[in-house]
Amino acid sequence: MTLLTRDDLRRHSAVTWMCLAALVGVIIWLWAIDKRQAAIGTAAALVGCLGLVLPPRERMRHLPARLRALPRSLDSMPVLATLLSSPGYGVNWFYGANPYDEIVHLLSGIMAGAVFGALLAVDGRRRGTGWLLLLGLGAGLMLGAAWEVFEWSTGLIGNPRDTVSDLLLTGAGLALGTAWWGRVPRPG
């Protein structure tokens, strides 16, 4: 069995390829402005994104059916989340008197919610908006808590107010993304 065929590569959305190219551009930009550690970290994130989106999951029978059926259009979500956050770390946009941190948490939550909602919708069952909001909020709070533990363990954490707002915004974003993408069954 071939690891990656031309047909596998054609399944990927143009948006995903554009996002990957933009991420390479961010790496070059960070390197050019002498933010070498940020460029290297973003390059590592690029490798992680490639590991998520390139495998031919449609042919990988050992994966759960929901993952195999996840729309390829959503492969851009982890890359977009990386594009959104990389400059924040690279040029310190997360710190200071601006709403960048809050925007990143809300939008990243929405993107994660889109994937979570689509995974739920794969089975074709209709779910009520309230139920989807609740599922998304629970998943968002868990994801947000895991991220805040990561921030704490690496010394990135700001203060208790920042932690609470990050949790709430990630939870709200994931609830919204889940409710939108999980409400209507979509074809794979």
N, C-alpha and C positions, 0 to 999 in steps of 0.2 A: 504494500500500500504506500503510495506517495504521500509524503508529509503535507505538502502544500502544492496544489495544482493551479493552473490558470483559472479553471472554473471557480475554485475557492476564492481566488483574488478578485474575480469579477462579482462575486456576491457582496463584497463590501460596498458601502455607500460612498458616493463621491464626497459627501460631507466629512466622513471619517478620514479619507485620504487628505482632504484639505486641512483638517484639524491637525493631523500628524505632521504635515508640511509646516503649518504655522508653529507647531511646537518645536520643530527643528529651527525655525527662524528665531524663536525665543531663546533657544540655547545659544545660537550664534550671537544674538544681541547681548545676552548676559556676558558672554565671553568677551565681546568687543568693548563693553563698558567696564571691564576688569572685575566682574563679579564671578570669578572662576568657580568658587564653591557652589554658588547658585546654579551655574551652568552645568556643573557635574551632577548636582542633585536633580536638575531637570532632565538631564540625559538619562539618569537612572530611572526617573519616572517615565520617560519615553519608552525605555526597554520594558518596563512593567505594563504600559499601555499596549505595546505590541504583543506582549504575552497574553493579554486579555482578548484582543480583537483579531489577531491573525489566525489562531488555530481554527481548523475547519470543523467547528462544533456540530454542524449539520451531519457530518459523517462519523462523529465520535459517539458510538453506541453506548459507551460506558457512562456518558453524561446523562443526567435526568432529562426526560423529554421536554420539560419546561425550558431548560437552558438551550437545548437544541433548537427549539421553536422560537426563541427570542428574536424579534425583528432585528435584522442587521443595521437598520437605520439608527438603532440605539447604541451601536458600538462607539459612536462619537461621544457619548456622555462621559466616560472616564477621561477621554482626551480633552474634552472641553473643560472639565473640572480641573485638570492639571494646568491647562492654559490659563484658566482664571486665577489659580492660586500661585503659580510659579513667580510671576512678577512681584507679588506681595512679599514673598520671602526674599527674592533677589534684590529688590530695591527698597525694602522695608516699608511697603505700603500698608502692611498690617498694623503698624505702630504709628501713632500720631492722631491728630484731630481730623479724622476723615471716617466715612462710613464703609471703607473697603472691607474690613473684617466682617461686618454684618451682611453686606451684599454677597460676599463669597459664601458665607454659611447658608444664607437663604437660597441662592441659586444652586449651590452644590446639593442642598437638600432636595430641591425641585428635580434636579437631574437624577439623583439616586431614586427619588420617588417615581420618576418616569420608568426606570428599569424595573423597580419593584412592582409597580402597577401593571406593566406589560407582562411580567412573569405571572402575576395573578390572572390576567386576562387570557393567557394562552389556553386555559382549559375550556374557554367558551362560556363559562358560567357568568351570569349577570350578578353583580353585587351592588347593594345600595351605596349611595354616596356617603352616608353617615358611617357605614361599616368600613368603607375604603379610607375615609379620613382617620378613623380610629386606628386601623391597621397601620397606616402610614405614620401617624403620630407616634405610635409605639415603636415602630422600626426606626423612626427618626431620632427619638430620644435615646434608643440603644446605640445607634450609630454615633450620635453626638457625644454620648458618654464615653464610648470607646475612643473617639478622637480626643476628648478632653484628657483622658488618662494618658494618651500618647503625648499630648502637649505638656502635661505635668511631668512625665518621665523624661522628657527631653529638654525641659527648661523653657519651653516656648510660651507657657501659660502667662496670661496677663494678670488678672485679679479675679476675685469672686464674681464681680458684676459681669466681667467679660465671659466667664465660664457659664453663668446662667443665661446670658443673652445668646451665646453661641448654641447652647442646648436648645433653647426655645426656637431660635431661628432655623436651626437644622431640622427640628421636629416639625415646625410649621411648613417648611419647604417640602419635606418628604411627604407630609400629609397632603399637600396640594398636588404634588406630582403624582402620587398614588391615586388620588381621587380622579384626576384627569385621565391618566393612562390606563387605569384599571376599570373604568366605567363601561367601556364599550369593547367587546371582544374584537381584536384586530387579527387579520391574517398574518401568518409568519412571513 
